[in-house]
C-alpha cells in the first residue's frame, strides 16, 4: 500500500501546522462572535420576551375588563328599558 508523504507539495507536518492555525483562528473567531454578538443579542432577546409577556398580560386584562363593562352595559340597558316602560305607563295613566 502506497502512502504519500506529500500532498500538493506539502508534507504531513506542514499540513498539521495549517490545520492547527486554521483551527485556532476559528476558535478565536467563535469566541469573539459569542462575546460581542451572541451575548448582547441574548439581552435583547430577553427584553423582547419580557415585553411580549407584559403585552399579553395587558391584553388579557383589557379583554377581561371589556367583558365586565359589556355585562354592566347590558344590565344598564335592561334597567333603562324597564324605566322607559314604567314612564310610558305613568304617561298613559296621566292622559
ZIJO-V254969 format. One record per residue. N is the residue number from 0. RES is the residue in one small letter. OMEGA is omega in degrees with one decimal (NA if undefined). NEAR is the number of other ideal C-beta (glycine too) atoms within 12 Angstrom. D_LAST is the distance of its C-alpha to the last C-alpha in Angstrom with 2 decimals. Layout:
BEGIN
n: <N & N>
res: <RES & RES>
omega: <OMEGA & OMEGA>
near: <NEAR & NEAR>
d_last: <D_LAST & D_LAST>
END
This chain:
BEGIN
n: <0 & 1 & 2 & 3 & 4 & 5 & 6 & 7 & 8 & 9 & 10 & 11 & 12 & 13 & 14 & 15 & 16 & 17 & 18 & 19 & 20 & 21 & 22 & 23 & 24 & 25 & 26 & 27 & 28 & 29 & 30 & 31 & 32 & 33 & 34 & 35 & 36 & 37 & 38 & 39 & 40 & 41 & 42 & 43 & 44 & 45 & 46 & 47 & 48 & 49 & 50 & 51 & 52 & 53 & 54 & 55 & 56 & 57 & 58 & 59 & 60 & 61 & 62 & 63 & 64 & 65 & 66 & 67 & 68 & 69 & 70 & 71 & 72 & 73 & 74 & 75 & 76 & 77 & 78 & 79 & 80 & 81 & 82 & 83 & 84 & 85 & 86 & 87 & 88 & 89 & 90 & 91 & 92 & 93 & 94>
res: <x & x & x & x & x & x & x & x & x & x & x & x & x & x & x & x & x & x & x & x & x & x & x & x & x & x & x & x & x & x & x & x & x & x & x & x & x & x & x & x & x & x & x & x & x & x & x & x & x & x & x & x & x & x & x & x & x & x & x & x & x & x & x & x & x & x & x & x & x & x & x & x & x & x & x & x & x & x & x & x & x & x & x & x & x & x & x & x & x & x & x & x & x & x & x>
omega: <-177.8 & 175.9 & -178.6 & 177.6 & 179.6 & 173.4 & -177.3 & 175.6 & 179.8 & 179.2 & -178.2 & -179.4 & 178.0 & 176.9 & 176.9 & 178.4 & 179.5 & 179.7 & 179.7 & 179.8 & 179.6 & 178.8 & 179.9 & 178.8 & 178.1 & 179.3 & 178.3 & 178.4 & 178.3 & 178.5 & 179.0 & 178.4 & -179.9 & -176.2 & -172.0 & 179.9 & -173.1 & -177.8 & 175.4 & 178.4 & 178.6 & 176.1 & 178.2 & 178.2 & 179.4 & 178.0 & 179.2 & 179.1 & 179.6 & 178.3 & 179.5 & 178.8 & 177.9 & 178.4 & 177.5 & 178.9 & 178.6 & 179.2 & 177.4 & 178.6 & 179.4 & 177.9 & 178.3 & 179.1 & 179.0 & 177.6 & 178.6 & 179.8 & 177.9 & 177.5 & 178.5 & 178.8 & 179.2 & 179.4 & 177.9 & 177.6 & 177.8 & 178.9 & 178.9 & 178.0 & 177.9 & 178.2 & 178.0 & 178.0 & 179.0 & 179.0 & 178.4 & 178.0 & 178.7 & 178.5 & 177.9 & 179.8 & -179.1 & -177.2 & NA>
near: <3 & 4 & 7 & 12 & 12 & 12 & 14 & 10 & 9 & 15 & 14 & 15 & 13 & 16 & 18 & 14 & 14 & 17 & 15 & 14 & 14 & 14 & 14 & 14 & 14 & 14 & 14 & 14 & 15 & 15 & 15 & 14 & 15 & 15 & 14 & 13 & 15 & 15 & 15 & 14 & 15 & 15 & 13 & 14 & 14 & 14 & 14 & 14 & 14 & 14 & 14 & 14 & 14 & 14 & 14 & 14 & 14 & 14 & 14 & 14 & 14 & 14 & 14 & 14 & 14 & 14 & 14 & 14 & 14 & 14 & 14 & 14 & 14 & 14 & 14 & 14 & 14 & 14 & 14 & 14 & 14 & 14 & 14 & 14 & 14 & 14 & 14 & 14 & 13 & 12 & 11 & 10 & 9 & 8 & 7>
d_last: <124.09 & 123.87 & 121.67 & 121.47 & 122.19 & 120.41 & 117.19 & 116.77 & 119.74 & 118.32 & 119.62 & 117.63 & 117.74 & 116.34 & 113.53 & 112.77 & 112.55 & 110.19 & 107.90 & 107.97 & 107.07 & 104.24 & 102.90 & 103.07 & 101.31 & 98.60 & 98.15 & 97.88 & 95.37 & 93.29 & 93.31 & 92.41 & 89.55 & 88.23 & 88.46 & 87.13 & 84.71 & 83.59 & 83.03 & 80.94 & 78.92 & 78.30 & 76.61 & 74.40 & 73.58 & 72.64 & 70.37 & 68.66 & 68.25 & 66.74 & 64.37 & 63.32 & 62.68 & 60.53 & 58.53 & 57.96 & 56.89 & 54.44 & 53.04 & 52.52 & 50.81 & 48.50 & 47.66 & 46.88 & 44.64 & 42.87 & 42.20 & 40.86 & 38.55 & 37.36 & 36.52 & 34.71 & 32.75 & 31.77 & 30.61 & 28.56 & 26.99 & 26.11 & 24.57 & 22.65 & 21.35 & 20.37 & 18.57 & 16.73 & 15.63 & 14.55 & 12.53 & 10.78 & 10.20 & 8.87 & 6.44 & 5.40 & 5.58 & 3.80 & 0.00>
END
